[in-house]
Structure formats: C-alpha cells, structure tokens
Amino acid sequence: MTTALVVGGTGTAGSAAARALRSRGYLVRVLSRHAPTDPAAAVGHVRGDLRTGEGLPEALAGVEVLVSAADGRSRKARPVFTDGARNLVRAAEAAGVRRAVLLSIVGVDRPAFAYYQALTEQERIYSASALDVRVVRSTQFHSFLSMIFRPAARGGLVPAFTDVSFQPIAPADVGRALADAALSEAPGPDGPIEVGGPEVLTMRELAATWKRVTGSRARVVDVPLPGEFGRFLREGGNLTPENRYGRTTFAQWLAAG
C-alpha cells in the first residue's frame, strides 16, 4: 500500500486531500504542529514543524507521495512558505519521496501581493528540487466568499466588488485534484495544473445567490476594490475558465450546509 503524507492535513484543503487519497487506497499520514483534539482525527496523525524541521524525517519515513496544503496567511506564519518549504523539500529528498504535490492559487505569480509572493517562492523551491513535482493551482474556495458575505450581512449589507468575477470551487473538488496529481502516471506537465469551479460569476451574482440560499435580507452593495490586487481581480487574473474542474456550484455548496 502506498503511503502519502499530507501537510496541512487538518485544514480545509488538506483534510479534503487526505479523504480523497484514503478513498483511493492510500495509507495517509497527516502532519501538523499540534495533535487533533478529535480522537478519530488522530488516526495516522504525526507531529512536525515546517519552520524548525522538527519531526519531518520521522514523518516522511517510508512515504512515497507528499501532498502539501500548508497555509500561512498571517505575516508571522508566512515563513511556512519559504523556510518551511526548504526544510520539507530537503527532508523529502533525504527520505526518498517519489512525488510532491503542492497546492497553490491561480494567478499567484501576477500581483505584487505579499501573500502571493510567498506562495510563488514556495513554488520555486519545490520546482528546483530533485522531487517529481506537480503544482496544483486552485481558484478561491466557496468558503472564501461566504467569509466575506456573512459578517457584512449582520450589518445589513452584502459587499460585491465592482467589476470583479470569481470561479469558486468546493474544497472536496480541490482534494480530488490533489489526489489526481498524486496518482497520475502521466509525465509531469510543463507548468502548474490549474483547477477552477464549474461557474464564472460576477461577485454581485454570487452575493445574490448567497442571499437566496441563506435567506438573508441584507442589501447587496457595489464596493470598489482599489490597488494592485483590485486591478488583478478586475482583469480576471483569479480565473481559469478553460479549466472548469470542479463539480459543485456555489449554490449547491451553500445548500449542503
């Protein structure tokens, strides 16, 4: 049985990848800094710290496939993408890992945005390694939009960024894409694999869908998004309409709870 290590496996994308790999017969270990509080989730769990390298050799012993969905959105946690990636790649090379699958974001190499720049550096670190690397770039998750709409709606308004569209994807679909990349026997692609949701919709359309499904009575308002990141979104840098990999629409995801 093939053993896979999922880094960030207690997070949204990582846990979806772990489930997808288990469903295909993989023996899955999940690496995180802290043990899960749920005893059921502790099965196959290993502790390790990407930033210090502690526990990585033990976690990678006997592993053939590494899947990284590590996140570091705060400035304090961002070294996970740089120093952490270097530590993990070195340990994986030393352990004889065959393939590494890295989760990233569609359009990550375009804006001069600190979080995206750190993710781009992480891609470079993996691609420069001796591992067989597959980078999977995903569009924003459905939950990203809900995290914008829900808090604002408590104040009676649902923001819709002016002239901005999204192609949101369900975490389960992203987990499936990561498992596909892990299992693929085809030669590696020349560049990142891009996966997006089944629909490209304006943020106003998505806000209206959120209102309809949740029953919110808040009012949708257009909100200009300034700066380079706003321009990036208005230009569609976050979209990959030719790669509608996801199956679950935003409305379906919301309805499923």
N, C-alpha and C positions, 0 to 999 in steps of 0.2 A: 504494500500500500504506500502510495506517495505521500510524503509529509510536507505540509506547507506551513509557513509561519506568516501570520497576518499581524502587521504592526499597525497600531491604532485600531485594533480589532474590537475595542469596546465602544468605538464611536459609531456614527450613523453609517458611513460608507464601509468602514472596516467590518462591522458586525454583519452587514449585508453580504460582503465578500466571503466572510467565514461561513455563513449559512449556504451560500451558493457552492462553495468548494466542498463542504461536507455532503451536500446533496449529490455531488458527482463522485463520491467515493474517496475523497482526500482525507487523510488524517490531519486535522488542523490544530495548530497551536496558536494562541493569541498572546501577543506581547503588549504589556502596558506597564506603566510605572507602579501602579497600585493594584492590589488584588481586588476583584469584583466583590461587592457586598452580597450579591445573589449567589448562593452555593452552586446553583445549576450552571451559572455562567463561569464558575471557577474551573470547570472541567476543561483540561487542556490549556489552562492559563499558565503563562510564565512571566516572571517579573524581570524588567530590564529598563535601563535608562539610556536613551539615544545620546543625550548630551554628554554623559560621562563614559559611555561604553560599558557600564557595569551590567553584567548578566547576559551580554549579547553572545559571547561564544557558547555558553550553555544553551541559550535559546535556539541557536542555529545548528546545534549538533544533529546531524542526520537529516537536515532539511534539504529538500531539492528545489522547492519553489518559495520565493519570498514575495509577499504582497505588502506594499506599504501604502497605507491610507492615513499616515500620521498627519496631524494638524498642529498649527501653531499660530493662531490668529492674533494673539496679543504680542506686543513687542518683546516682552520678556520671554515668551515661548518660541519666538521665531528662529532662534539658533537650531531648533529641531530640524529645520530645512537645510541647514548648511553644515555646521559641526556634527549634528546628529546624523545627517546623510553620509558624511565621510566615515564616521565611526561604524555605521551599519554596513556600508558597502565593503569596507576593509574586513570586517568580521565575516561577512557573507563570502567574500573571496577566499578567506582563510579556511572557511568551513566547507568549501567545495560546492556551494549552492549553484545550481544549474541555471536558473532563470530568476530574474527580478521583474516584478510588475509594479509600476509606480503610478499612483493616481495624481492627476494634475487638473488644470482648468483650461477650458477652451479660450484661446486668445491671451494666454498668460504672458506671452513674450512681447505683447504690444504696448501696454501702458507703463509709464514710469511711476508705478504704484508700489510702495514698499513691500506689501504682502505678495504681490505678483512677482516682483523682482526676486524675492527669496525663493519662491516656487520655481522660477526659471533657473536659478542657480542650482537648486536641487536636481532638476532635470539634467543639467550639465554634468553634475557629479556622477549621477547614475550612468549617463551615456558614455562617460570617459572611462568607466570601469571595465574589468575583464568579464563581467557577467553578460548573459544574454538578456538584454533589457527591452521591455515593452512599456512605453509610456502611454497611459490612457488618459486623455483629456476629456473631462465632462463639462457639460453646461451646468448652470446653477440647479440645485435641488428644489423640488416643490416647497420644501420647508423654508427655504430662503425667503420666498415671497410671503409665506404665512407669518414669518417673523417680522416682516415689515408691516403687513396689514393689521395683524391682531392688536398689537399695543396701541397703534394710532387710532384704531376704531373705537377704543374705550373712550377716546376724547371726541368721538362723533365724526371723525374724518378718516378716509382711506386714501393714502397718497398714491398717485400714479405719475411716475417720472415722465415728463413731456417728451414725446417722440422717441420713446425707448421701448424695445420689444425684448421678450425673453423666450427661451425654449426650454422650460423647466423639465426636469427628469426625476423619476422616482428613485430613491436610494436602492431599492431592490433591483432595478434595471442596471444601475451602476455596479452593484455587486456582481450581477450576471456578466457584465462586460469585463470586469476584472478577472473573473473565473475563466471566461473565454480566452483572454490573453494568457492566462497561466497555463491553460491546457493545449493551446494551439500548437500544432506540429508544423505549421507553415513557416517558411523563412520570415524573419522579423521584417516589418515594414521599414521603409527608408526614414520615416518620421513618426511623430506621435499618432496614435489611433484616437480619432475624435468620436464622441458619442453624445447625442442630444436627445431631448424629449420628442414626442410624436407631433407636437404642435409648436408653431411660432406665433405668438400672440403679443399684441401691444400690452403694456402694463395696465392700461385702462381696461382692456378686455379681461385681463386676469383679475383685476380688482372687482369687476362686475361679477365674474364667476365666483370669486371668494364670497362676496355679499350674498349671492343667490344660494349657494350651498350652505353657508353658515347661518343664514337668516339675519345677518347684520342689517341694521337700519342706518348705518353711518353713510355719509355722503362722500362720493369719490371726487377728489380734487386733483387737478394737474399741478405738479411741482417741478419747476426747472431744476436740473441737476448740473451745477456748474463744474468747471475744472476739467482736467485731462480725463478723469475717469468718466465724467458725464459725456464727454465727446466720444470716448471709446464705446460707450453703450449706444449712443445715438447712431454711430457708424456701423453698428451691428457686429462689433468685434467679439461679442459674447455668444454669437450664434454659429451654428453649423447645420444649416437647413438641408444640406445634402446627406447628412448622417443622422437620420431620424431613427435611432436605435431603440429608444425607449418605447414601451408599450402602454404605460399607464398615463392617462391625461391628468392635468391639474384637477379637473372636476372629479374624476374618478378617485384620485388620491385623497382629496378632501372628503368625499362621501364615505370613504372607507374608514375615516377617523384617524 
